[in-house]
Amino acid sequence: MPKIKTRRAAAKRFKITASGKIRRKKAFASHILTKKSPKRKKNLRKATLVDRSDHERVGKMLPYL
């Protein structure tokens, strides 16, 4: 069997934690920041975890992660 290719776009967006969970960056933080409150923008800087329901989908894109 040939090796499965990793989706390179997904590989740049997701990292795995020590406990095996998948980290991701939050959306809506790149532009049109003037109308967003400082509290909201500060919260968008933090990384968060991929939901358990999406783990299978992300796992298929990243077979060797």
PQR file of N, CA, C, O and H, with PARSE charges and radii, in Angstrom:
ATOM      1  N   MET A   1       0.840  -1.194   0.000 -0.4000 1.5000
ATOM      2  CA  MET A   1       0.000   0.000   0.000 -0.0000 2.0000
ATOM      3  C   MET A   1       0.879   1.248   0.000  0.5500 1.7000
ATOM      4  O   MET A   1       1.876   1.305   0.720 -0.5500 1.4000
ATOM      5  N   PRO A   2       0.518   2.243  -0.799 -0.5600 1.5000
ATOM      6  CA  PRO A   2       1.280   3.496  -0.767  0.2800 2.0000
ATOM      7  C   PRO A   2       0.955   4.289   0.495  0.5500 1.7000
ATOM      8  O   PRO A   2      -0.065   4.080   1.151 -0.5500 1.4000
ATOM      9  N   LYS A   3       1.863   5.201   0.801 -0.4000 1.5000
ATOM     10  CA  LYS A   3       1.632   6.067   1.961 -0.0000 2.0000
ATOM     11  C   LYS A   3       0.510   7.047   1.661  0.5500 1.7000
ATOM     12  O   LYS A   3       0.273   7.393   0.503 -0.5500 1.4000
ATOM     13  H   LYS A   3       2.692   5.370   0.269  0.4000 1.0000
ATOM     14  N   ILE A   4      -0.178   7.494   2.701 -0.4000 1.5000
ATOM     15  CA  ILE A   4      -1.254   8.479   2.552 -0.0000 2.0000
ATOM     16  C   ILE A   4      -0.636   9.864   2.603  0.5500 1.7000
ATOM     17  O   ILE A   4       0.211  10.135   3.454 -0.5500 1.4000
ATOM     18  H   ILE A   4       0.014   7.214   3.641  0.4000 1.0000
ATOM     19  N   LYS A   5      -1.053  10.745   1.698 -0.4000 1.5000
ATOM     20  CA  LYS A   5      -0.521  12.105   1.715 -0.0000 2.0000
ATOM     21  C   LYS A   5      -1.225  12.935   2.787  0.5500 1.7000
ATOM     22  O   LYS A   5      -2.432  12.819   3.001 -0.5500 1.4000
ATOM     23  H   LYS A   5      -1.741  10.524   1.006  0.4000 1.0000
ATOM     24  N   THR A   6      -0.428  13.777   3.454 -0.4000 1.5000
ATOM     25  CA  THR A   6      -0.965  14.721   4.429 -0.0000 2.0000
ATOM     26  C   THR A   6      -1.471  15.946   3.684  0.5500 1.7000
ATOM     27  O   THR A   6      -0.840  16.401   2.730 -0.5500 1.4000
ATOM     28  H   THR A   6       0.553  13.870   3.280  0.4000 1.0000
ATOM     29  N   ARG A   7      -2.604  16.480   4.114 -0.4000 1.5000
ATOM     30  CA  ARG A   7      -3.081  17.754   3.541 -0.0000 2.0000
ATOM     31  C   ARG A   7      -2.232  18.870   4.120  0.5500 1.7000
ATOM     32  O   ARG A   7      -2.308  19.161   5.314 -0.5500 1.4000
ATOM     33  H   ARG A   7      -3.117  16.111   4.889  0.4000 1.0000
ATOM     34  N   ARG A   8      -1.425  19.493   3.280 -0.4000 1.5000
ATOM     35  CA  ARG A   8      -0.449  20.463   3.748 -0.0000 2.0000
ATOM     36  C   ARG A   8      -1.103  21.681   4.394  0.5500 1.7000
ATOM     37  O   ARG A   8      -0.554  22.241   5.343 -0.5500 1.4000
ATOM     38  H   ARG A   8      -1.363  19.257   2.310  0.4000 1.0000
ATOM     39  N   ALA A   9      -2.253  22.094   3.899 -0.4000 1.5000
ATOM     40  CA  ALA A   9      -2.957  23.246   4.489 -0.0000 2.0000
ATOM     41  C   ALA A   9      -3.359  22.939   5.925  0.5500 1.7000
ATOM     42  O   ALA A   9      -3.259  23.799   6.801 -0.5500 1.4000
ATOM     43  H   ALA A   9      -2.699  21.639   3.128  0.4000 1.0000
ATOM     44  N   ALA A  10      -3.814  21.713   6.166 -0.4000 1.5000
ATOM     45  CA  ALA A  10      -4.218  21.311   7.515 -0.0000 2.0000
ATOM     46  C   ALA A  10      -2.997  21.181   8.423  0.5500 1.7000
ATOM     47  O   ALA A  10      -3.066  21.517   9.605 -0.5500 1.4000
ATOM     48  H   ALA A  10      -3.895  21.014   5.455  0.4000 1.0000
ATOM     49  N   ALA A  11      -1.893  20.700   7.882 -0.4000 1.5000
ATOM     50  CA  ALA A  11      -0.676  20.519   8.685 -0.0000 2.0000
ATOM     51  C   ALA A  11      -0.166  21.849   9.230  0.5500 1.7000
ATOM     52  O   ALA A  11       0.435  21.896  10.303 -0.5500 1.4000
ATOM     53  H   ALA A  11      -1.837  20.428   6.922  0.4000 1.0000
ATOM     54  N   LYS A  12      -0.407  22.928   8.487 -0.4000 1.5000
ATOM     55  CA  LYS A  12       0.024  24.255   8.937 -0.0000 2.0000
ATOM     56  C   LYS A  12      -0.913  24.847   9.982  0.5500 1.7000
ATOM     57  O   LYS A  12      -0.523  25.755  10.716 -0.5500 1.4000
ATOM     58  H   LYS A  12      -0.895  22.890   7.615  0.4000 1.0000
ATOM     59  N   ARG A  13      -2.141  24.345  10.058 -0.4000 1.5000
ATOM     60  CA  ARG A  13      -3.151  24.934  10.942 -0.0000 2.0000
ATOM     61  C   ARG A  13      -3.348  24.206  12.255  0.5500 1.7000
ATOM     62  O   ARG A  13      -3.868  24.792  13.205 -0.5500 1.4000
ATOM     63  H   ARG A  13      -2.457  23.607   9.462  0.4000 1.0000
ATOM     64  N   PHE A  14      -2.950  22.952  12.337 -0.4000 1.5000
ATOM     65  CA  PHE A  14      -3.205  22.158  13.537 -0.0000 2.0000
ATOM     66  C   PHE A  14      -1.919  21.620  14.141  0.5500 1.7000
ATOM     67  O   PHE A  14      -0.978  21.268  13.429 -0.5500 1.4000
ATOM     68  H   PHE A  14      -2.527  22.477  11.565  0.4000 1.0000
ATOM     69  N   LYS A  15      -1.896  21.563  15.470 -0.4000 1.5000
ATOM     70  CA  LYS A  15      -0.787  20.948  16.205 -0.0000 2.0000
ATOM     71  C   LYS A  15      -1.406  20.012  17.230  0.5500 1.7000
ATOM     72  O   LYS A  15      -2.550  20.200  17.643 -0.5500 1.4000
ATOM     73  H   LYS A  15      -2.661  21.848  16.048  0.4000 1.0000
ATOM     74  N   ILE A  16      -0.649  19.007  17.634 -0.4000 1.5000
ATOM     75  CA  ILE A  16      -1.158  18.049  18.610 -0.0000 2.0000
ATOM     76  C   ILE A  16      -0.562  18.365  19.979  0.5500 1.7000
ATOM     77  O   ILE A  16       0.614  18.714  20.080 -0.5500 1.4000
ATOM     78  H   ILE A  16       0.281  18.855  17.298  0.4000 1.0000
ATOM     79  N   THR A  17      -1.371  18.242  21.035 -0.4000 1.5000
ATOM     80  CA  THR A  17      -0.899  18.495  22.395 -0.0000 2.0000
ATOM     81  C   THR A  17      -0.289  17.217  22.963  0.5500 1.7000
ATOM     82  O   THR A  17      -0.387  16.149  22.359 -0.5500 1.4000
ATOM     83  H   THR A  17      -2.327  17.959  20.953  0.4000 1.0000
ATOM     84  N   ALA A  18       0.335  17.336  24.122 -0.4000 1.5000
ATOM     85  CA  ALA A  18       0.967  16.176  24.766 -0.0000 2.0000
ATOM     86  C   ALA A  18      -0.065  15.108  25.131  0.5500 1.7000
ATOM     87  O   ALA A  18       0.251  13.918  25.144 -0.5500 1.4000
ATOM     88  H   ALA A  18       0.415  18.204  24.613  0.4000 1.0000
ATOM     89  N   SER A  19      -1.293  15.529  25.426 -0.4000 1.5000
ATOM     90  CA  SER A  19      -2.339  14.570  25.800 -0.0000 2.0000
ATOM     91  C   SER A  19      -3.087  14.019  24.593  0.5500 1.7000
ATOM     92  O   SER A  19      -4.009  13.219  24.754 -0.5500 1.4000
ATOM     93  H   SER A  19      -1.549  16.496  25.416  0.4000 1.0000
ATOM     94  N   GLY A  20      -2.701  14.438  23.375 -0.4000 1.5000
ATOM     95  CA  GLY A  20      -3.304  13.888  22.169 -0.0000 2.0000
ATOM     96  C   GLY A  20      -4.442  14.698  21.589  0.5500 1.7000
ATOM     97  O   GLY A  20      -5.035  14.302  20.585 -0.5500 1.4000
ATOM     98  H   GLY A  20      -1.952  15.088  23.245  0.4000 1.0000
ATOM     99  N   LYS A  21      -4.761  15.837  22.208 -0.4000 1.5000
ATOM    100  CA  LYS A  21      -5.819  16.694  21.666 -0.0000 2.0000
ATOM    101  C   LYS A  21      -5.233  17.549  20.544  0.5500 1.7000
ATOM    102  O   LYS A  21      -4.014  17.677  20.428 -0.5500 1.4000
ATOM    103  H   LYS A  21      -4.279  16.159  23.023  0.4000 1.0000
ATOM    104  N   ILE A  22      -6.099  18.131  19.725 -0.4000 1.5000
ATOM    105  CA  ILE A  22      -5.645  18.917  18.573 -0.0000 2.0000
ATOM    106  C   ILE A  22      -5.911  20.396  18.843  0.5500 1.7000
ATOM    107  O   ILE A  22      -7.036  20.794  19.144 -0.5500 1.4000
ATOM    108  H   ILE A  22      -7.089  18.027  19.820  0.4000 1.0000
ATOM    109  N   ARG A  23      -4.850  21.206  18.730 -0.4000 1.5000
ATOM    110  CA  ARG A  23      -4.957  22.647  18.928 -0.0000 2.0000
ATOM    111  C   ARG A  23      -5.208  23.344  17.603  0.5500 1.7000
ATOM    112  O   ARG A  23      -4.762  22.890  16.549 -0.5500 1.4000
ATOM    113  H   ARG A  23      -3.936  20.883  18.485  0.4000 1.0000
ATOM    114  N   ARG A  24      -5.933  24.461  17.673 -0.4000 1.5000
ATOM    115  CA  ARG A  24      -6.189  25.273  16.484 -0.0000 2.0000
ATOM    116  C   ARG A  24      -6.213  26.736  16.875  0.5500 1.7000
ATOM    117  O   ARG A  24      -6.382  27.076  18.046 -0.5500 1.4000
ATOM    118  H   ARG A  24      -6.295  24.831  18.528  0.4000 1.0000
ATOM    119  N   LYS A  25      -6.042  27.607  15.876 -0.4000 1.5000
ATOM    120  CA  LYS A  25      -6.132  29.045  16.087 -0.0000 2.0000
ATOM    121  C   LYS A  25      -7.588  29.456  15.912  0.5500 1.7000
ATOM    122  O   LYS A  25      -8.320  28.822  15.152 -0.5500 1.4000
ATOM    123  H   LYS A  25      -5.905  27.331  14.925  0.4000 1.0000
ATOM    124  N   LYS A  26      -8.011  30.489  16.590 -0.4000 1.5000
ATOM    125  CA  LYS A  26      -9.391  30.955  16.462 -0.0000 2.0000
ATOM    126  C   LYS A  26      -9.570  31.770  15.177  0.5500 1.7000
ATOM    127  O   LYS A  26      -8.631  32.396  14.685 -0.5500 1.4000
ATOM    128  H   LYS A  26      -7.417  31.004  17.208  0.4000 1.0000
ATOM    129  N   ALA A  27     -10.771  31.748  14.659 -0.4000 1.5000
ATOM    130  CA  ALA A  27     -11.102  32.479  13.438 -0.0000 2.0000
ATOM    131  C   ALA A  27     -11.485  33.929  13.773  0.5500 1.7000
ATOM    132  O   ALA A  27     -11.653  34.279  14.941 -0.5500 1.4000
ATOM    133  H   ALA A  27     -11.534  31.240  15.059  0.4000 1.0000
ATOM    134  N   PHE A  28     -11.618  34.759  12.740 -0.4000 1.5000
ATOM    135  CA  PHE A  28     -12.082  36.154  12.824 -0.0000 2.0000
ATOM    136  C   PHE A  28     -11.072  37.101  13.470  0.5500 1.7000
ATOM    137  O   PHE A  28     -11.467  38.129  14.021 -0.5500 1.4000
ATOM    138  H   PHE A  28     -11.481  34.475  11.791  0.4000 1.0000
ATOM    139  N   ALA A  29      -9.775  36.778  13.416 -0.4000 1.5000
ATOM    140  CA  ALA A  29      -8.773  37.626  14.066 -0.0000 2.0000
ATOM    141  C   ALA A  29      -7.850  38.328  13.073  0.5500 1.7000
ATOM    142  O   ALA A  29      -6.899  38.990  13.487 -0.5500 1.4000
ATOM    143  H   ALA A  29      -9.454  35.943  12.969  0.4000 1.0000
ATOM    144  N   SER A  30      -8.110  38.197  11.776 -0.4000 1.5000
ATOM    145  CA  SER A  30      -7.135  38.683  10.801 -0.0000 2.0000
ATOM    146  C   SER A  30      -7.402  40.095  10.272  0.5500 1.7000
ATOM    147  O   SER A  30      -6.447  40.820   9.993 -0.5500 1.4000
ATOM    148  H   SER A  30      -8.883  37.659  11.440  0.4000 1.0000
ATOM    149  N   HIS A  31      -8.641  40.505  10.127 -0.4000 1.5000
ATOM    150  CA  HIS A  31      -8.918  41.849   9.604 -0.0000 2.0000
ATOM    151  C   HIS A  31     -10.268  42.338  10.118  0.5500 1.7000
ATOM    152  O   HIS A  31     -11.001  41.598  10.775 -0.5500 1.4000
ATOM    153  H   HIS A  31      -9.417  39.916  10.353  0.4000 1.0000
ATOM    154  N   ILE A  32     -10.587  43.609   9.806 -0.4000 1.5000
ATOM    155  CA  ILE A  32     -11.777  44.299  10.326 -0.0000 2.0000
ATOM    156  C   ILE A  32     -11.768  44.234  11.858  0.5500 1.7000
ATOM    157  O   ILE A  32     -12.736  43.798  12.481 -0.5500 1.4000
ATOM    158  H   ILE A  32      -9.992  44.210   9.273  0.4000 1.0000
ATOM    159  N   LEU A  33     -10.660  44.675  12.445 -0.4000 1.5000
ATOM    160  CA  LEU A  33     -10.486  44.580  13.890 -0.0000 2.0000
ATOM    161  C   LEU A  33     -10.988  45.826  14.622  0.5500 1.7000
ATOM    162  O   LEU A  33     -11.083  45.817  15.849 -0.5500 1.4000
ATOM    163  H   LEU A  33      -9.874  45.030  11.939  0.4000 1.0000
ATOM    164  N   THR A  34     -11.312  46.903  13.885 -0.4000 1.5000
ATOM    165  CA  THR A  34     -11.698  48.151  14.540 -0.0000 2.0000
ATOM    166  C   THR A  34     -13.033  48.040  15.267  0.5500 1.7000
ATOM    167  O   THR A  34     -13.238  48.676  16.300 -0.5500 1.4000
ATOM    168  H   THR A  34     -11.234  46.910  12.888  0.4000 1.0000
ATOM    169  N   LYS A  35     -13.930  47.239  14.729 -0.4000 1.5000
ATOM    170  CA  LYS A  35     -15.252  47.125  15.364 -0.0000 2.0000
ATOM    171  C   LYS A  35     -15.295  46.079  16.484  0.5500 1.7000
ATOM    172  O   LYS A  35     -16.300  45.961  17.185 -0.5500 1.4000
ATOM    173  H   LYS A  35     -13.764  46.722  13.889  0.4000 1.0000
ATOM    174  N   LYS A  36     -14.212  45.326  16.649 -0.4000 1.5000
ATOM    175  CA  LYS A  36     -14.167  44.310  17.703 -0.0000 2.0000
ATOM    176  C   LYS A  36     -13.584  44.905  18.973  0.5500 1.7000
ATOM    177  O   LYS A  36     -12.639  45.694  18.922 -0.5500 1.4000
ATOM    178  H   LYS A  36     -13.396  45.422  16.080  0.4000 1.0000
ATOM    179  N   SER A  37     -14.144  44.529  20.100 -0.4000 1.5000
ATOM    180  CA  SER A  37     -13.701  45.079  21.378 -0.0000 2.0000
ATOM    181  C   SER A  37     -12.318  44.538  21.738  0.5500 1.7000
ATOM    182  O   SER A  37     -11.945  43.451  21.296 -0.5500 1.4000
ATOM    183  H   SER A  37     -14.911  43.889  20.142  0.4000 1.0000
ATOM    184  N   PRO A  38     -11.553  45.293  22.542 -0.5600 1.5000
ATOM    185  CA  PRO A  38     -10.234  44.812  22.969  0.2800 2.0000
ATOM    186  C   PRO A  38     -10.301  43.459  23.684  0.5500 1.7000
ATOM    187  O   PRO A  38      -9.415  42.621  23.518 -0.5500 1.4000
ATOM    188  N   LYS A  39     -11.339  43.255  24.466 -0.4000 1.5000
ATOM    189  CA  LYS A  39     -11.501  41.975  25.179 -0.0000 2.0000
ATOM    190  C   LYS A  39     -11.679  40.824  24.186  0.5500 1.7000
ATOM    191  O   LYS A  39     -11.106  39.748  24.351 -0.5500 1.4000
ATOM    192  H   LYS A  39     -12.059  43.936  24.601  0.4000 1.0000
ATOM    193  N   ARG A  40     -12.479  41.073  23.162 -0.4000 1.5000
ATOM    194  CA  ARG A  40     -12.721  40.045  22.149 -0.0000 2.0000
ATOM    195  C   ARG A  40     -11.455  39.734  21.359  0.5500 1.7000
ATOM    196  O   ARG A  40     -11.157  38.572  21.083 -0.5500 1.4000
ATOM    197  H   ARG A  40     -12.945  41.948  23.028  0.4000 1.0000
ATOM    198  N   LYS A  41     -10.706  40.789  20.992 -0.4000 1.5000
ATOM    199  CA  LYS A  41      -9.461  40.590  20.234 -0.0000 2.0000
ATOM    200  C   LYS A  41      -8.415  39.860  21.061  0.5500 1.7000
ATOM    201  O   LYS A  41      -7.672  39.032  20.534 -0.5500 1.4000
ATOM    202  H   LYS A  41     -10.948  41.733  21.216  0.4000 1.0000
ATOM    203  N   LYS A  42      -8.353  40.160  22.344 -0.4000 1.5000
ATOM    204  CA  LYS A  42      -7.408  39.477  23.236 -0.0000 2.0000
ATOM    205  C   LYS A  42      -7.732  37.991  23.324  0.5500 1.7000
ATOM    206  O   LYS A  42      -6.834  37.149  23.329 -0.5500 1.4000
ATOM    207  H   LYS A  42      -8.956  40.832  22.772  0.4000 1.0000
ATOM    208  N   ASN A  43      -9.031  37.675  23.393 -0.4000 1.5000
ATOM    209  CA  ASN A  43      -9.465  36.280  23.460 -0.0000 2.0000
ATOM    210  C   ASN A  43      -9.179  35.535  22.155  0.5500 1.7000
ATOM    211  O   ASN A  43      -8.915  34.333  22.172 -0.5500 1.4000
ATOM    212  H   ASN A  43      -9.761  38.359  23.389  0.4000 1.0000
ATOM    213  N   LEU A  44      -9.230  36.244  21.027 -0.4000 1.5000
ATOM    214  CA  LEU A  44      -8.979  35.608  19.733 -0.0000 2.0000
ATOM    215  C   LEU A  44      -7.514  35.227  19.553  0.5500 1.7000
ATOM    216  O   LEU A  44      -7.200  34.374  18.723 -0.5500 1.4000
ATOM    217  H   LEU A  44      -9.444  37.220  21.013  0.4000 1.0000
ATOM    218  N   ARG A  45      -6.608  35.847  20.316 -0.4000 1.5000
ATOM    219  CA  ARG A  45      -5.178  35.521  20.218 -0.0000 2.0000
ATOM    220  C   ARG A  45      -4.868  34.130  20.751  0.5500 1.7000
ATOM    221  O   ARG A  45      -3.914  33.488  20.311 -0.5500 1.4000
ATOM    222  H   ARG A  45      -6.862  36.541  20.990  0.4000 1.0000
ATOM    223  N   LYS A  46      -5.668  33.672  21.691 -0.4000 1.5000
ATOM    224  CA  LYS A  46      -5.393  32.392  22.338 -0.0000 2.0000
ATOM    225  C   LYS A  46      -5.773  31.232  21.420  0.5500 1.7000
ATOM    226  O   LYS A  46      -6.756  31.308  20.683 -0.5500 1.4000
ATOM    227  H   LYS A  46      -6.443  34.194  22.048  0.4000 1.0000
ATOM    228  N   ALA A  47      -4.995  30.176  21.472 -0.4000 1.5000
ATOM    229  CA  ALA A  47      -5.345  28.959  20.736 -0.0000 2.0000
ATOM    230  C   ALA A  47      -6.410  28.205  21.526  0.5500 1.7000
ATOM    231  O   ALA A  47      -6.544  28.374  22.738 -0.5500 1.4000
ATOM    232  H   ALA A  47      -4.196  30.115  22.071  0.4000 1.0000
ATOM    233  N   THR A  48      -7.150  27.386  20.826 -0.4000 1.5000
ATOM    234  CA  THR A  48      -8.177  26.577  21.476 -0.0000 2.0000
ATOM    235  C   THR A  48      -8.091  25.158  20.929  0.5500 1.7000
ATOM    236  O   THR A  48      -7.252  24.876  20.073 -0.5500 1.4000
ATOM    237  H   THR A  48      -7.041  27.249  19.842  0.4000 1.0000
ATOM    238  N   LEU A  49      -8.937  24.273  21.407 -0.4000 1.5000
ATOM    239  CA  LEU A  49      -8.910  22.876  20.980 -0.0000 2.0000
ATOM    240  C   LEU A  49      -9.982  22.608  19.934  0.5500 1.7000
ATOM    241  O   LEU A  49     -11.045  23.227  19.934 -0.5500 1.4000
ATOM    242  H   LEU A  49      -9.618  24.502  22.103  0.4000 1.0000
ATOM    243  N   VAL A  50      -9.680  21.677  19.050 -0.4000 1.5000
ATOM    244  CA  VAL A  50     -10.663  21.213  18.074 -0.0000 2.0000
ATOM    245  C   VAL A  50     -11.701  20.390  18.828  0.5500 1.7000
ATOM    246  O   VAL A  50     -11.351  19.602  19.706 -0.5500 1.4000
ATOM    247  H   VAL A  50      -8.815  21.174  19.050  0.4000 1.0000
ATOM    248  N   ASP A  51     -12.953  20.564  18.494 -0.4000 1.5000
ATOM    249  CA  ASP A  51     -14.033  19.842  19.155 -0.0000 2.0000
ATOM    250  C   ASP A  51     -13.906  18.342  18.899  0.5500 1.7000
ATOM    251  O   ASP A  51     -13.421  17.920  17.848 -0.5500 1.4000
ATOM    252  H   ASP A  51     -13.238  21.204  17.781  0.4000 1.0000
ATOM    253  N   ARG A  52     -14.347  17.542  19.872 -0.4000 1.5000
ATOM    254  CA  ARG A  52     -14.243  16.081  19.761 -0.0000 2.0000
ATOM    255  C   ARG A  52     -14.968  15.558  18.513  0.5500 1.7000
ATOM    256  O   ARG A  52     -14.534  14.577  17.909 -0.5500 1.4000
ATOM    257  H   ARG A  52     -14.741  17.885  20.725  0.4000 1.0000
ATOM    258  N   SER A  53     -16.059  16.207  18.134 -0.4000 1.5000
ATOM    259  CA  SER A  53     -16.828  15.753  16.971 -0.0000 2.0000
ATOM    260  C   SER A  53     -16.072  15.953  15.658  0.5500 1.7000
ATOM    261  O   SER A  53     -16.415  15.330  14.653 -0.5500 1.4000
ATOM    262  H   SER A  53     -16.411  17.003  18.625  0.4000 1.0000
ATOM    263  N   ASP A  54     -15.049  16.811  15.649 -0.4000 1.5000
ATOM    264  CA  ASP A  54     -14.263  17.067  14.442 -0.0000 2.0000
ATOM    265  C   ASP A  54     -12.933  16.319  14.429  0.5500 1.7000
ATOM    266  O   ASP A  54     -12.197  16.410  13.446 -0.5500 1.4000
ATOM    267  H   ASP A  54     -14.771  17.318  16.465  0.4000 1.0000
ATOM    268  N   HIS A  55     -12.603  15.581  15.493 -0.4000 1.5000
ATOM    269  CA  HIS A  55     -11.318  14.880  15.568 -0.0000 2.0000
ATOM    270  C   HIS A  55     -11.143  13.884  14.422  0.5500 1.7000
ATOM    271  O   HIS A  55     -10.054  13.785  13.859 -0.5500 1.4000
ATOM    272  H   HIS A  55     -13.201  15.507  16.291  0.4000 1.0000
ATOM    273  N   GLU A  56     -12.174  13.161  14.076 -0.4000 1.5000
ATOM    274  CA  GLU A  56     -12.078  12.168  13.003 -0.0000 2.0000
ATOM    275  C   GLU A  56     -11.783  12.849  11.670  0.5500 1.7000
ATOM    276  O   GLU A  56     -10.957  12.366  10.895 -0.5500 1.4000
ATOM    277  H   GLU A  56     -13.060  13.241  14.534  0.4000 1.0000
ATOM    278  N   ARG A  57     -12.451  13.965  11.400 -0.4000 1.5000
ATOM    279  CA  ARG A  57     -12.263  14.694  10.147 -0.0000 2.0000
ATOM    280  C   ARG A  57     -10.839  15.243  10.030  0.5500 1.7000
ATOM    281  O   ARG A  57     -10.204  15.130   8.981 -0.5500 1.4000
ATOM    282  H   ARG A  57     -13.122  14.358  12.030  0.4000 1.0000
ATOM    283  N   VAL A  58     -10.343  15.843  11.126 -0.4000 1.5000
ATOM    284  CA  VAL A  58      -8.981  16.381  11.124 -0.0000 2.0000
ATOM    285  C   VAL A  58      -7.974  15.243  11.045  0.5500 1.7000
ATOM    286  O   VAL A  58      -6.943  15.369  10.385 -0.5500 1.4000
ATOM    287  H   VAL A  58     -10.859  15.935  11.978  0.4000 1.0000
ATOM    288  N   GLY A  59      -8.266  14.142  11.709 -0.4000 1.5000
ATOM    289  CA  GLY A  59      -7.381  12.984  11.680 -0.0000 2.0000
ATOM    290  C   GLY A  59      -7.205  12.398  10.295  0.5500 1.7000
ATOM    291  O   GLY A  59      -6.129  11.899   9.965 -0.5500 1.4000
ATOM    292  H   GLY A  59      -9.104  14.039  12.245  0.4000 1.0000
ATOM    293  N   LYS A  60      -8.242  12.450   9.485 -0.4000 1.5000
ATOM    294  CA  LYS A  60      -8.144  11.954   8.105 -0.0000 2.0000
ATOM    295  C   LYS A  60      -7.268  12.876   7.256  0.5500 1.7000
ATOM    296  O   LYS A  60      -6.571  12.418   6.351 -0.5500 1.4000
ATOM    297  H   LYS A  60      -9.116  12.856   9.753  0.4000 1.0000
ATOM    298  N   MET A  61      -7.308  14.163   7.551 -0.4000 1.5000
ATOM    299  CA  MET A  61      -6.466  15.098   6.798 -0.0000 2.0000
ATOM    300  C   MET A  61      -5.002  14.984   7.213  0.5500 1.7000
ATOM    301  O   MET A  61      -4.102  15.274   6.424 -0.5500 1.4000
ATOM    302  H   MET A  61      -7.874  14.534   8.287  0.4000 1.0000
ATOM    303  N   LEU A  62      -4.767  14.558   8.464 -0.4000 1.5000
ATOM    304  CA  LEU A  62      -3.409  14.464   9.021 -0.0000 2.0000
ATOM    305  C   LEU A  62      -3.146  13.037   9.500  0.5500 1.7000
ATOM    306  O   LEU A  62      -3.154  12.788  10.705 -0.5500 1.4000
ATOM    307  H   LEU A  62      -5.498  14.324   9.105  0.4000 1.0000
ATOM    308  N   PRO A  63      -2.918  12.107   8.593 -0.5600 1.5000
ATOM    309  CA  PRO A  63      -2.816  10.705   9.004  0.2800 2.0000
ATOM    310  C   PRO A  63      -1.615  10.391   9.893  0.5500 1.7000
ATOM    311  O   PRO A  63      -1.649   9.415  10.642 -0.5500 1.4000
ATOM    312  N   TYR A  64      -0.555  11.197   9.828 -0.4000 1.5000
ATOM    313  CA  TYR A  64       0.662  10.885  10.607 -0.0000 2.0000
ATOM    314  C   TYR A  64       0.891  11.849  11.757  0.5500 1.7000
ATOM    315  O   TYR A  64       1.999  11.925  12.287 -0.5500 1.4000
ATOM    316  H   TYR A  64      -0.528  11.991   9.220  0.4000 1.0000
ATOM    317  N   LEU A  65      -0.138  12.586  12.151 -0.4000 1.5000
ATOM    318  CA  LEU A  65       0.006  13.544  13.260 -0.0000 2.0000
ATOM    319  C   LEU A  65      -0.151  12.834  14.579  0.5500 1.7000
ATOM    320  O   LEU A  65      -0.064  13.463  15.633 -0.5500 1.4000
ATOM    321  H   LEU A  65      -1.038  12.524  11.720  0.4000 1.0000
TER
END
